[in-house]
Amino acid sequence: MSGNIQLLTDTLAGAKAEGRSALIAYLPAGFPTVDGGIEAIKAALDGGADVVEVGLPHSDPVLDGPVIQTADDIALRGGVKIAHVMRTVKETYAATGKPILVMTYWNPIDRYGVERFTAELAEAGGAGCILPDLPVQESALWREHAEKHGLATVFVVAPSSKDERLAQITGAGSGFVYAASLMGVTGTRASVGAQAHDLVGRTRATGTGLPVCVGLGVSNAEQAAEVAGFADGVIVGSAFVKRMLDAPDHAAGIEGVRSLAADLAKGVRGQA
């Protein structure tokens, strides 16, 4: 079975055709439980997210701030495994028909086996992977198997990335480019900042035809609207996780995720 890179491409193109940015939500698998995580991801998609990134919980998530680290710790203590991540992708894709990516650090894939991981992700209906710590120059094996299985390879660029480096990254990636809006780790912030606007412009200047989607710091509809003014996609993670963590019970957390997705969906449509 081939993966769903084309669905991802079509979804991002469809949002652009509507004159808006795509809304991309992030939630970790296995948080607060495997079934609860699947329910939360479905709620984000039902609320208005166009695409979901399913986090593969990691014991040393270098890009992630304290909110996502807390969720990862809950998932890992609950015994989440790669098989549960694949199940999460499979069930959310089957229920919604929307593009589902996995966001993961390289070490778990390396230990699991690249061929095995890509084959299983494609079989589950996944659209691809976001790989924040895989250097482009060491990515040939991954990209070979991802392409074979119809999966996108999404690399992360940062404000510190030099123009030459940006060109290397955009030339090797597929699906979209993940532009980290600022230096540092994930988390909600009062302001997304001008760095993101500059980075999107520099990334596009490489001549890439890939959409450029911005993450790190977006937490409300007003910020989503701001980023949607210059990016092809708005990525929100910590704010969704925080809704789950702060909720008095699971049902309230699910409703909080759905409600936040609806607000952010208005933001990317300029209705905030």
TORGUFI-632199 format. One record per residue (C-alpha): residue number from 1; residue in one letter; x, y, z. Coordinates in Angstrom, 3 decimals, always signed. Example, Ala and Ser with C-alpha at 12.3 -4.5 7.8 and 13.67 -1.06 7.14 Angstrom:
<atoms>
<atom><n>1</n><res>A</res><px>+12.300</px><py>-4.500</py><pz>+7.800</pz></atom>
<atom><n>2</n><res>S</res><px>+13.670</px><py>-1.060</py><pz>+7.140</pz></atom>
</atoms>
This chain:
<atoms>
<atom><n>1</n><res>M</res><px>+0.000</px><py>+0.000</py><pz>+0.000</pz></atom>
<atom><n>2</n><res>S</res><px>+1.285</px><py>+3.459</py><pz>-0.890</pz></atom>
<atom><n>3</n><res>G</res><px>+1.302</px><py>+6.312</py><pz>+1.606</pz></atom>
<atom><n>4</n><res>N</res><px>-0.746</px><py>+9.465</py><pz>+1.324</pz></atom>
<atom><n>5</n><res>I</res><px>+1.734</px><py>+12.154</py><pz>+0.240</pz></atom>
<atom><n>6</n><res>Q</res><px>-0.653</px><py>+13.075</py><pz>-2.582</pz></atom>
<atom><n>7</n><res>L</res><px>-3.481</px><py>+13.625</py><pz>-0.107</pz></atom>
<atom><n>8</n><res>L</res><px>-1.223</px><py>+15.972</py><pz>+1.854</pz></atom>
<atom><n>9</n><res>T</res><px>-0.246</px><py>+17.850</py><pz>-1.316</pz></atom>
<atom><n>10</n><res>D</res><px>-3.871</px><py>+18.122</py><pz>-2.432</pz></atom>
<atom><n>11</n><res>T</res><px>-5.027</px><py>+19.287</py><pz>+1.006</pz></atom>
<atom><n>12</n><res>L</res><px>-2.456</px><py>+22.085</py><pz>+1.171</pz></atom>
<atom><n>13</n><res>A</res><px>-3.229</px><py>+23.083</py><pz>-2.425</pz></atom>
<atom><n>14</n><res>G</res><px>-6.948</px><py>+23.059</py><pz>-1.619</pz></atom>
<atom><n>15</n><res>A</res><px>-6.468</px><py>+25.458</py><pz>+1.287</pz></atom>
<atom><n>16</n><res>K</res><px>-4.427</px><py>+27.762</py><pz>-0.955</pz></atom>
<atom><n>17</n><res>A</res><px>-7.166</px><py>+27.643</py><pz>-3.603</pz></atom>
<atom><n>18</n><res>E</res><px>-9.596</px><py>+28.823</py><pz>-0.917</pz></atom>
<atom><n>19</n><res>G</res><px>-7.310</px><py>+31.797</py><pz>-0.275</pz></atom>
<atom><n>20</n><res>R</res><px>-6.210</px><py>+30.677</py><pz>+3.184</pz></atom>
<atom><n>21</n><res>S</res><px>-3.532</px><py>+28.862</py><pz>+5.115</pz></atom>
<atom><n>22</n><res>A</res><px>-3.952</px><py>+25.259</py><pz>+6.178</pz></atom>
<atom><n>23</n><res>L</res><px>-4.358</px><py>+24.497</py><pz>+9.881</pz></atom>
<atom><n>24</n><res>I</res><px>-1.991</px><py>+21.762</py><pz>+11.068</pz></atom>
<atom><n>25</n><res>A</res><px>-2.492</px><py>+20.360</py><pz>+14.562</pz></atom>
<atom><n>26</n><res>Y</res><px>+0.017</px><py>+18.402</py><pz>+16.634</pz></atom>
<atom><n>27</n><res>L</res><px>-0.805</px><py>+15.932</py><pz>+19.408</pz></atom>
<atom><n>28</n><res>P</res><px>+1.339</px><py>+13.094</py><pz>+20.769</pz></atom>
<atom><n>29</n><res>A</res><px>+0.258</px><py>+9.475</py><pz>+20.427</pz></atom>
<atom><n>30</n><res>G</res><px>-0.561</px><py>+7.725</py><pz>+23.682</pz></atom>
<atom><n>31</n><res>F</res><px>-1.565</px><py>+10.913</py><pz>+25.499</pz></atom>
<atom><n>32</n><res>P</res><px>-3.286</px><py>+10.656</py><pz>+27.876</pz></atom>
<atom><n>33</n><res>T</res><px>-3.792</px><py>+7.043</py><pz>+26.740</pz></atom>
<atom><n>34</n><res>V</res><px>-3.650</px><py>+5.448</py><pz>+23.301</pz></atom>
<atom><n>35</n><res>D</res><px>-7.449</px><py>+5.506</py><pz>+22.923</pz></atom>
<atom><n>36</n><res>G</res><px>-7.674</px><py>+8.961</py><pz>+24.497</pz></atom>
<atom><n>37</n><res>G</res><px>-5.028</px><py>+10.263</py><pz>+22.116</pz></atom>
<atom><n>38</n><res>I</res><px>-6.906</px><py>+8.941</py><pz>+19.104</pz></atom>
<atom><n>39</n><res>E</res><px>-10.058</px><py>+10.637</py><pz>+20.392</pz></atom>
<atom><n>40</n><res>A</res><px>-8.198</px><py>+13.937</py><pz>+20.839</pz></atom>
<atom><n>41</n><res>I</res><px>-6.747</px><py>+13.855</py><pz>+17.320</pz></atom>
<atom><n>42</n><res>K</res><px>-10.166</px><py>+13.126</py><pz>+15.839</pz></atom>
<atom><n>43</n><res>A</res><px>-11.534</px><py>+16.095</py><pz>+17.829</pz></atom>
<atom><n>44</n><res>A</res><px>-8.867</px><py>+18.399</py><pz>+16.370</pz></atom>
<atom><n>45</n><res>L</res><px>-9.734</px><py>+17.275</py><pz>+12.848</pz></atom>
<atom><n>46</n><res>D</res><px>-13.476</px><py>+17.486</py><pz>+13.500</pz></atom>
<atom><n>47</n><res>G</res><px>-12.978</px><py>+20.981</py><pz>+14.897</pz></atom>
<atom><n>48</n><res>G</res><px>-11.334</px><py>+22.255</py><pz>+11.734</pz></atom>
<atom><n>49</n><res>A</res><px>-7.713</px><py>+21.089</py><pz>+11.440</pz></atom>
<atom><n>50</n><res>D</res><px>-6.770</px><py>+20.177</py><pz>+7.871</pz></atom>
<atom><n>51</n><res>V</res><px>-3.751</px><py>+18.029</py><pz>+8.760</pz></atom>
<atom><n>52</n><res>V</res><px>-2.484</px><py>+16.366</py><pz>+11.944</pz></atom>
<atom><n>53</n><res>E</res><px>+1.029</px><py>+15.631</py><pz>+13.122</pz></atom>
<atom><n>54</n><res>V</res><px>+1.063</px><py>+12.645</py><pz>+15.472</pz></atom>
<atom><n>55</n><res>G</res><px>+3.992</px><py>+12.933</py><pz>+17.855</pz></atom>
<atom><n>56</n><res>L</res><px>+6.040</px><py>+9.826</py><pz>+18.572</pz></atom>
<atom><n>57</n><res>P</res><px>+6.830</px><py>+10.334</py><pz>+22.278</pz></atom>
<atom><n>58</n><res>H</res><px>+10.545</px><py>+10.472</py><pz>+23.012</pz></atom>
<atom><n>59</n><res>S</res><px>+12.481</px><py>+10.549</py><pz>+26.280</pz></atom>
<atom><n>60</n><res>D</res><px>+14.695</px><py>+13.428</py><pz>+25.094</pz></atom>
<atom><n>61</n><res>P</res><px>+12.556</px><py>+15.645</py><pz>+22.858</pz></atom>
<atom><n>62</n><res>V</res><px>+15.097</px><py>+18.380</py><pz>+22.082</pz></atom>
<atom><n>63</n><res>L</res><px>+12.712</px><py>+20.586</py><pz>+20.082</pz></atom>
<atom><n>64</n><res>D</res><px>+9.821</px><py>+20.332</py><pz>+22.538</pz></atom>
<atom><n>65</n><res>G</res><px>+9.131</px><py>+22.593</py><pz>+25.462</pz></atom>
<atom><n>66</n><res>P</res><px>+7.776</px><py>+21.645</py><pz>+28.913</pz></atom>
<atom><n>67</n><res>V</res><px>+4.127</px><py>+21.223</py><pz>+27.853</pz></atom>
<atom><n>68</n><res>I</res><px>+4.829</px><py>+18.593</py><pz>+25.198</pz></atom>
<atom><n>69</n><res>Q</res><px>+7.553</px><py>+17.033</py><pz>+27.358</pz></atom>
<atom><n>70</n><res>T</res><px>+4.938</px><py>+16.517</py><pz>+30.071</pz></atom>
<atom><n>71</n><res>A</res><px>+2.570</px><py>+14.840</py><pz>+27.612</pz></atom>
<atom><n>72</n><res>D</res><px>+5.384</px><py>+12.662</py><pz>+26.228</pz></atom>
<atom><n>73</n><res>D</res><px>+6.279</px><py>+11.585</py><pz>+29.752</pz></atom>
<atom><n>74</n><res>I</res><px>+2.657</px><py>+10.588</py><pz>+30.445</pz></atom>
<atom><n>75</n><res>A</res><px>+2.549</px><py>+8.597</py><pz>+27.193</pz></atom>
<atom><n>76</n><res>L</res><px>+5.883</px><py>+6.858</py><pz>+27.831</pz></atom>
<atom><n>77</n><res>R</res><px>+4.928</px><py>+5.953</py><pz>+31.394</pz></atom>
<atom><n>78</n><res>G</res><px>+1.725</px><py>+4.528</py><pz>+29.926</pz></atom>
<atom><n>79</n><res>G</res><px>+3.829</px><py>+2.191</py><pz>+27.791</pz></atom>
<atom><n>80</n><res>V</res><px>+3.307</px><py>+3.746</py><pz>+24.343</pz></atom>
<atom><n>81</n><res>K</res><px>+5.187</px><py>+1.966</py><pz>+21.541</pz></atom>
<atom><n>82</n><res>I</res><px>+5.673</px><py>+2.567</py><pz>+17.830</pz></atom>
<atom><n>83</n><res>A</res><px>+2.889</px><py>+0.049</py><pz>+17.188</pz></atom>
<atom><n>84</n><res>H</res><px>+0.539</px><py>+2.374</py><pz>+19.089</pz></atom>
<atom><n>85</n><res>V</res><px>+1.691</px><py>+5.312</py><pz>+16.963</pz></atom>
<atom><n>86</n><res>M</res><px>+0.888</px><py>+3.336</py><pz>+13.808</pz></atom>
<atom><n>87</n><res>R</res><px>-2.513</px><py>+2.401</py><pz>+15.234</pz></atom>
<atom><n>88</n><res>T</res><px>-3.170</px><py>+6.068</py><pz>+16.000</pz></atom>
<atom><n>89</n><res>V</res><px>-2.350</px><py>+7.027</py><pz>+12.407</pz></atom>
<atom><n>90</n><res>K</res><px>-4.457</px><py>+4.206</py><pz>+10.990</pz></atom>
<atom><n>91</n><res>E</res><px>-7.563</px><py>+4.883</py><pz>+13.072</pz></atom>
<atom><n>92</n><res>T</res><px>-7.523</px><py>+8.674</py><pz>+12.685</pz></atom>
<atom><n>93</n><res>Y</res><px>-6.983</px><py>+8.463</py><pz>+8.935</pz></atom>
<atom><n>94</n><res>A</res><px>-9.717</px><py>+5.830</py><pz>+8.564</pz></atom>
<atom><n>95</n><res>A</res><px>-12.143</px><py>+7.950</py><pz>+10.588</pz></atom>
<atom><n>96</n><res>T</res><px>-11.458</px><py>+11.307</py><pz>+8.930</pz></atom>
<atom><n>97</n><res>G</res><px>-9.793</px><py>+10.758</py><pz>+5.535</pz></atom>
<atom><n>98</n><res>K</res><px>-7.428</px><py>+13.646</py><pz>+6.327</pz></atom>
<atom><n>99</n><res>P</res><px>-3.620</px><py>+13.631</py><pz>+6.025</pz></atom>
<atom><n>100</n><res>I</res><px>-1.842</px><py>+12.256</py><pz>+9.095</pz></atom>
<atom><n>101</n><res>L</res><px>+1.908</px><py>+12.673</py><pz>+9.537</pz></atom>
<atom><n>102</n><res>V</res><px>+4.223</px><py>+11.389</py><pz>+12.234</pz></atom>
<atom><n>103</n><res>M</res><px>+6.614</px><py>+13.806</py><pz>+13.921</pz></atom>
<atom><n>104</n><res>T</res><px>+9.558</px><py>+11.945</py><pz>+15.366</pz></atom>
<atom><n>105</n><res>Y</res><px>+13.192</px><py>+12.197</py><pz>+16.243</pz></atom>
<atom><n>106</n><res>W</res><px>+15.517</px><py>+9.982</py><pz>+14.243</pz></atom>
<atom><n>107</n><res>N</res><px>+16.701</px><py>+7.546</py><pz>+16.911</pz></atom>
<atom><n>108</n><res>P</res><px>+13.411</px><py>+5.580</py><pz>+17.266</pz></atom>
<atom><n>109</n><res>I</res><px>+13.217</px><py>+5.082</py><pz>+13.477</pz></atom>
<atom><n>110</n><res>D</res><px>+16.865</px><py>+4.072</py><pz>+13.279</pz></atom>
<atom><n>111</n><res>R</res><px>+16.371</px><py>+1.444</py><pz>+15.978</pz></atom>
<atom><n>112</n><res>Y</res><px>+13.071</px><py>+0.214</py><pz>+14.531</pz></atom>
<atom><n>113</n><res>G</res><px>+14.409</px><py>-0.025</py><pz>+10.974</pz></atom>
<atom><n>114</n><res>V</res><px>+13.793</px><py>+2.467</py><pz>+8.177</pz></atom>
<atom><n>115</n><res>E</res><px>+12.206</px><py>-0.020</py><pz>+5.777</pz></atom>
<atom><n>116</n><res>R</res><px>+9.945</px><py>-1.433</py><pz>+8.476</pz></atom>
<atom><n>117</n><res>F</res><px>+8.891</px><py>+2.005</py><pz>+9.710</pz></atom>
<atom><n>118</n><res>T</res><px>+8.105</px><py>+3.448</py><pz>+6.266</pz></atom>
<atom><n>119</n><res>A</res><px>+6.265</px><py>+0.315</py><pz>+5.137</pz></atom>
<atom><n>120</n><res>E</res><px>+4.106</px><py>+0.266</py><pz>+8.276</pz></atom>
<atom><n>121</n><res>L</res><px>+3.394</px><py>+3.998</py><pz>+8.119</pz></atom>
<atom><n>122</n><res>A</res><px>+2.279</px><py>+3.711</py><pz>+4.493</pz></atom>
<atom><n>123</n><res>E</res><px>+0.146</px><py>+0.671</py><pz>+5.341</pz></atom>
<atom><n>124</n><res>A</res><px>-1.530</px><py>+2.689</py><pz>+8.111</pz></atom>
<atom><n>125</n><res>G</res><px>-2.444</px><py>+5.405</py><pz>+5.609</pz></atom>
<atom><n>126</n><res>G</res><px>+0.153</px><py>+7.909</py><pz>+6.820</pz></atom>
<atom><n>127</n><res>A</res><px>+1.128</px><py>+10.868</py><pz>+4.651</pz></atom>
<atom><n>128</n><res>G</res><px>+4.724</px><py>+11.188</py><pz>+5.778</pz></atom>
<atom><n>129</n><res>C</res><px>+7.132</px><py>+12.175</py><pz>+8.529</pz></atom>
<atom><n>130</n><res>I</res><px>+8.504</px><py>+15.355</py><pz>+10.074</pz></atom>
<atom><n>131</n><res>L</res><px>+12.095</px><py>+14.737</py><pz>+11.138</pz></atom>
<atom><n>132</n><res>P</res><px>+13.427</px><py>+17.697</py><pz>+13.143</pz></atom>
<atom><n>133</n><res>D</res><px>+16.842</px><py>+16.252</py><pz>+13.980</pz></atom>
<atom><n>134</n><res>L</res><px>+17.734</px><py>+14.328</py><pz>+10.794</pz></atom>
<atom><n>135</n><res>P</res><px>+20.443</px><py>+16.246</py><pz>+8.881</pz></atom>
<atom><n>136</n><res>V</res><px>+19.707</px><py>+16.483</py><pz>+5.160</pz></atom>
<atom><n>137</n><res>Q</res><px>+23.164</px><py>+15.158</py><pz>+4.311</pz></atom>
<atom><n>138</n><res>E</res><px>+22.426</px><py>+11.973</py><pz>+6.292</pz></atom>
<atom><n>139</n><res>S</res><px>+18.875</px><py>+11.490</py><pz>+4.988</pz></atom>
<atom><n>140</n><res>A</res><px>+19.426</px><py>+9.544</py><pz>+1.737</pz></atom>
<atom><n>141</n><res>L</res><px>+18.382</px><py>+6.154</py><pz>+3.167</pz></atom>
<atom><n>142</n><res>W</res><px>+15.230</px><py>+7.591</py><pz>+4.731</pz></atom>
<atom><n>143</n><res>R</res><px>+14.267</px><py>+9.511</py><pz>+1.605</pz></atom>
<atom><n>144</n><res>E</res><px>+14.761</px><py>+6.466</py><pz>-0.594</pz></atom>
<atom><n>145</n><res>H</res><px>+12.332</px><py>+4.387</py><pz>+1.463</pz></atom>
<atom><n>146</n><res>A</res><px>+9.892</px><py>+7.257</py><pz>+2.027</pz></atom>
<atom><n>147</n><res>E</res><px>+9.675</px><py>+7.898</py><pz>-1.710</pz></atom>
<atom><n>148</n><res>K</res><px>+9.235</px><py>+4.187</py><pz>-2.404</pz></atom>
<atom><n>149</n><res>H</res><px>+6.277</px><py>+4.085</py><pz>-0.010</pz></atom>
<atom><n>150</n><res>G</res><px>+4.630</px><py>+7.368</py><pz>-1.045</pz></atom>
<atom><n>151</n><res>L</res><px>+5.523</px><py>+9.311</py><pz>+2.095</pz></atom>
<atom><n>152</n><res>A</res><px>+6.495</px><py>+12.958</py><pz>+2.502</pz></atom>
<atom><n>153</n><res>T</res><px>+9.804</px><py>+13.918</py><pz>+4.098</pz></atom>
<atom><n>154</n><res>V</res><px>+9.310</px><py>+17.195</py><pz>+5.965</pz></atom>
<atom><n>155</n><res>F</res><px>+12.453</px><py>+18.928</py><pz>+7.176</pz></atom>
<atom><n>156</n><res>V</res><px>+12.612</px><py>+21.773</py><pz>+9.697</pz></atom>
<atom><n>157</n><res>V</res><px>+14.263</px><py>+25.128</py><pz>+8.963</pz></atom>
<atom><n>158</n><res>A</res><px>+15.061</px><py>+27.756</py><pz>+11.584</pz></atom>
<atom><n>159</n><res>P</res><px>+15.800</px><py>+31.498</py><pz>+11.618</pz></atom>
<atom><n>160</n><res>S</res><px>+19.483</px><py>+30.601</py><pz>+12.033</pz></atom>
<atom><n>161</n><res>S</res><px>+19.521</px><py>+28.590</py><pz>+8.782</pz></atom>
<atom><n>162</n><res>K</res><px>+21.768</px><py>+30.226</py><pz>+6.189</pz></atom>
<atom><n>163</n><res>D</res><px>+20.399</px><py>+30.679</py><pz>+2.653</pz></atom>
<atom><n>164</n><res>E</res><px>+22.654</px><py>+27.947</py><pz>+1.240</pz></atom>
<atom><n>165</n><res>R</res><px>+21.405</px><py>+25.561</py><pz>+3.901</pz></atom>
<atom><n>166</n><res>L</res><px>+17.796</px><py>+26.501</py><pz>+3.189</pz></atom>
<atom><n>167</n><res>A</res><px>+18.306</px><py>+25.612</py><pz>-0.470</pz></atom>
<atom><n>168</n><res>Q</res><px>+19.731</px><py>+22.189</py><pz>+0.477</pz></atom>
<atom><n>169</n><res>I</res><px>+16.797</px><py>+21.483</py><pz>+2.771</pz></atom>
<atom><n>170</n><res>T</res><px>+14.055</px><py>+22.599</py><pz>+0.389</pz></atom>
<atom><n>171</n><res>G</res><px>+15.696</px><py>+20.678</py><pz>-2.439</pz></atom>
<atom><n>172</n><res>A</res><px>+15.652</px><py>+17.434</py><pz>-0.458</pz></atom>
<atom><n>173</n><res>G</res><px>+12.261</px><py>+17.695</py><pz>+1.265</pz></atom>
<atom><n>174</n><res>S</res><px>+8.741</px><py>+16.897</py><pz>+0.117</pz></atom>
<atom><n>175</n><res>G</res><px>+5.203</px><py>+17.616</py><pz>+1.289</pz></atom>
<atom><n>176</n><res>F</res><px>+5.995</px><py>+20.976</py><pz>+2.889</pz></atom>
<atom><n>177</n><res>V</res><px>+8.749</px><py>+22.816</py><pz>+4.732</pz></atom>
<atom><n>178</n><res>Y</res><px>+8.348</px><py>+23.232</py><pz>+8.508</pz></atom>
<atom><n>179</n><res>A</res><px>+9.562</px><py>+26.723</py><pz>+9.395</pz></atom>
<atom><n>180</n><res>A</res><px>+10.330</px><py>+27.090</py><pz>+13.113</pz></atom>
<atom><n>181</n><res>S</res><px>+9.240</px><py>+30.651</py><pz>+13.863</pz></atom>
<atom><n>182</n><res>L</res><px>+11.954</px><py>+31.329</py><pz>+16.417</pz></atom>
<atom><n>183</n><res>M</res><px>+14.996</px><py>+29.866</py><pz>+18.069</pz></atom>
<atom><n>184</n><res>G</res><px>+14.184</px><py>+27.649</py><pz>+21.042</pz></atom>
<atom><n>185</n><res>V</res><px>+11.680</px><py>+24.961</py><pz>+21.943</pz></atom>
<atom><n>186</n><res>T</res><px>+7.961</px><py>+24.571</py><pz>+21.364</pz></atom>
<atom><n>187</n><res>G</res><px>+5.485</px><py>+26.406</py><pz>+23.556</pz></atom>
<atom><n>188</n><res>T</res><px>+2.789</px><py>+29.064</py><pz>+23.454</pz></atom>
<atom><n>189</n><res>R</res><px>+4.005</px><py>+32.646</py><pz>+23.298</pz></atom>
<atom><n>190</n><res>A</res><px>+2.521</px><py>+36.125</py><pz>+23.523</pz></atom>
<atom><n>191</n><res>S</res><px>+3.955</px><py>+37.014</py><pz>+20.111</pz></atom>
<atom><n>192</n><res>V</res><px>+5.065</px><py>+34.939</py><pz>+17.158</pz></atom>
<atom><n>193</n><res>G</res><px>+7.542</px><py>+37.596</py><pz>+16.047</pz></atom>
<atom><n>194</n><res>A</res><px>+8.963</px><py>+38.961</py><pz>+12.818</pz></atom>
<atom><n>195</n><res>Q</res><px>+11.571</px><py>+36.192</py><pz>+12.461</pz></atom>
<atom><n>196</n><res>A</res><px>+8.932</px><py>+33.849</py><pz>+11.082</pz></atom>
<atom><n>197</n><res>H</res><px>+7.937</px><py>+36.255</py><pz>+8.302</pz></atom>
<atom><n>198</n><res>D</res><px>+11.569</px><py>+36.700</py><pz>+7.269</pz></atom>
<atom><n>199</n><res>L</res><px>+12.239</px><py>+32.950</py><pz>+7.361</pz></atom>
<atom><n>200</n><res>V</res><px>+9.238</px><py>+32.173</py><pz>+5.156</pz></atom>
<atom><n>201</n><res>G</res><px>+10.424</px><py>+34.750</py><pz>+2.636</pz></atom>
<atom><n>202</n><res>R</res><px>+13.971</px><py>+33.389</py><pz>+2.597</pz></atom>
<atom><n>203</n><res>T</res><px>+12.711</px><py>+29.822</py><pz>+2.271</pz></atom>
<atom><n>204</n><res>R</res><px>+10.505</px><py>+30.710</py><pz>-0.690</pz></atom>
<atom><n>205</n><res>A</res><px>+13.423</px><py>+32.567</py><pz>-2.265</pz></atom>
<atom><n>206</n><res>T</res><px>+15.209</px><py>+29.231</py><pz>-2.712</pz></atom>
<atom><n>207</n><res>G</res><px>+12.768</px><py>+28.589</py><pz>-5.550</pz></atom>
<atom><n>208</n><res>T</res><px>+11.058</px><py>+25.715</py><pz>-3.786</pz></atom>
<atom><n>209</n><res>G</res><px>+7.565</px><py>+24.839</py><pz>-4.908</pz></atom>
<atom><n>210</n><res>L</res><px>+6.836</px><py>+23.347</py><pz>-1.494</pz></atom>
<atom><n>211</n><res>P</res><px>+4.371</px><py>+25.055</py><pz>+0.850</pz></atom>
<atom><n>212</n><res>V</res><px>+6.039</px><py>+26.709</py><pz>+3.850</pz></atom>
<atom><n>213</n><res>C</res><px>+4.222</px><py>+26.103</py><pz>+7.131</pz></atom>
<atom><n>214</n><res>V</res><px>+5.075</px><py>+27.900</py><pz>+10.366</pz></atom>
<atom><n>215</n><res>G</res><px>+5.127</px><py>+26.368</py><pz>+13.833</pz></atom>
<atom><n>216</n><res>L</res><px>+6.361</px><py>+27.167</py><pz>+17.369</pz></atom>
<atom><n>217</n><res>G</res><px>+4.466</px><py>+29.747</py><pz>+19.356</pz></atom>
<atom><n>218</n><res>V</res><px>+0.989</px><py>+29.951</py><pz>+17.790</pz></atom>
<atom><n>219</n><res>S</res><px>-1.697</px><py>+29.467</py><pz>+20.430</pz></atom>
<atom><n>220</n><res>N</res><px>-4.785</px><py>+31.490</py><pz>+19.507</pz></atom>
<atom><n>221</n><res>A</res><px>-6.906</px><py>+32.620</py><pz>+16.573</pz></atom>
<atom><n>222</n><res>E</res><px>-5.318</px><py>+36.087</py><pz>+16.401</pz></atom>
<atom><n>223</n><res>Q</res><px>-1.804</px><py>+34.634</py><pz>+16.113</pz></atom>
<atom><n>224</n><res>A</res><px>-3.053</px><py>+32.080</py><pz>+13.591</pz></atom>
<atom><n>225</n><res>A</res><px>-4.496</px><py>+34.906</py><pz>+11.495</pz></atom>
<atom><n>226</n><res>E</res><px>-1.195</px><py>+36.800</py><pz>+11.701</pz></atom>
<atom><n>227</n><res>V</res><px>+0.864</px><py>+33.819</py><pz>+10.525</pz></atom>
<atom><n>228</n><res>A</res><px>-1.728</px><py>+32.900</py><pz>+7.893</pz></atom>
<atom><n>229</n><res>G</res><px>-1.025</px><py>+36.285</py><pz>+6.332</pz></atom>
<atom><n>230</n><res>F</res><px>+2.368</px><py>+35.099</py><pz>+5.097</pz></atom>
<atom><n>231</n><res>A</res><px>+2.589</px><py>+31.282</py><pz>+5.493</pz></atom>
<atom><n>232</n><res>D</res><px>+0.964</px><py>+28.393</py><pz>+3.642</pz></atom>
<atom><n>233</n><res>G</res><px>+0.176</px><py>+26.572</py><pz>+6.862</pz></atom>
<atom><n>234</n><res>V</res><px>-0.113</px><py>+27.323</py><pz>+10.578</pz></atom>
<atom><n>235</n><res>I</res><px>+1.143</px><py>+24.602</py><pz>+12.933</pz></atom>
<atom><n>236</n><res>V</res><px>-0.201</px><py>+24.457</py><pz>+16.501</pz></atom>
<atom><n>237</n><res>G</res><px>+0.908</px><py>+21.923</py><pz>+19.096</pz></atom>
<atom><n>238</n><res>S</res><px>+1.490</px><py>+23.045</py><pz>+22.672</pz></atom>
<atom><n>239</n><res>A</res><px>-1.823</px><py>+24.913</py><pz>+22.847</pz></atom>
<atom><n>240</n><res>F</res><px>-3.725</px><py>+21.700</py><pz>+22.039</pz></atom>
<atom><n>241</n><res>V</res><px>-1.714</px><py>+19.678</py><pz>+24.542</pz></atom>
<atom><n>242</n><res>K</res><px>-2.286</px><py>+22.346</py><pz>+27.202</pz></atom>
<atom><n>243</n><res>R</res><px>-6.057</px><py>+22.102</py><pz>+26.700</pz></atom>
<atom><n>244</n><res>M</res><px>-5.800</px><py>+18.399</py><pz>+27.540</pz></atom>
<atom><n>245</n><res>L</res><px>-3.445</px><py>+18.882</py><pz>+30.484</pz></atom>
<atom><n>246</n><res>D</res><px>-5.460</px><py>+21.709</py><pz>+32.059</pz></atom>
<atom><n>247</n><res>A</res><px>-8.887</px><py>+20.109</py><pz>+31.661</pz></atom>
<atom><n>248</n><res>P</res><px>-10.676</px><py>+18.848</py><pz>+34.794</pz></atom>
<atom><n>249</n><res>D</res><px>-11.511</px><py>+15.561</py><pz>+33.051</pz></atom>
<atom><n>250</n><res>H</res><px>-10.993</px><py>+13.765</py><pz>+29.752</pz></atom>
<atom><n>251</n><res>A</res><px>-14.310</px><py>+14.794</py><pz>+28.222</pz></atom>
<atom><n>252</n><res>A</res><px>-13.581</px><py>+18.453</py><pz>+28.933</pz></atom>
<atom><n>253</n><res>G</res><px>-10.124</px><py>+18.050</py><pz>+27.408</pz></atom>
<atom><n>254</n><res>I</res><px>-11.559</px><py>+16.608</py><pz>+24.204</pz></atom>
<atom><n>255</n><res>E</res><px>-14.075</px><py>+19.433</py><pz>+23.982</pz></atom>
<atom><n>256</n><res>G</res><px>-11.277</px><py>+21.928</py><pz>+24.606</pz></atom>
<atom><n>257</n><res>V</res><px>-9.284</px><py>+20.516</py><pz>+21.696</pz></atom>
<atom><n>258</n><res>R</res><px>-12.296</px><py>+20.644</py><pz>+19.393</pz></atom>
<atom><n>259</n><res>S</res><px>-13.115</px><py>+24.204</py><pz>+20.452</pz></atom>
<atom><n>260</n><res>L</res><px>-9.518</px><py>+25.418</py><pz>+19.989</pz></atom>
<atom><n>261</n><res>A</res><px>-9.380</px><py>+23.851</py><pz>+16.514</pz></atom>
<atom><n>262</n><res>A</res><px>-12.588</px><py>+25.666</py><pz>+15.587</pz></atom>
<atom><n>263</n><res>D</res><px>-11.176</px><py>+29.001</py><pz>+16.812</pz></atom>
<atom><n>264</n><res>L</res><px>-7.887</px><py>+28.486</py><pz>+14.974</pz></atom>
<atom><n>265</n><res>A</res><px>-9.756</px><py>+27.449</py><pz>+11.821</pz></atom>
<atom><n>266</n><res>K</res><px>-11.504</px><py>+30.838</py><pz>+11.923</pz></atom>
<atom><n>267</n><res>G</res><px>-8.116</px><py>+32.483</py><pz>+12.398</pz></atom>
<atom><n>268</n><res>V</res><px>-6.542</px><py>+30.949</py><pz>+9.285</pz></atom>
<atom><n>269</n><res>R</res><px>-9.640</px><py>+32.060</py><pz>+7.356</pz></atom>
<atom><n>270</n><res>G</res><px>-9.296</px><py>+35.652</py><pz>+8.574</pz></atom>
<atom><n>271</n><res>Q</res><px>-12.482</px><py>+35.391</py><pz>+10.654</pz></atom>
<atom><n>272</n><res>A</res><px>-10.856</px><py>+35.775</py><pz>+14.083</pz></atom>
</atoms>
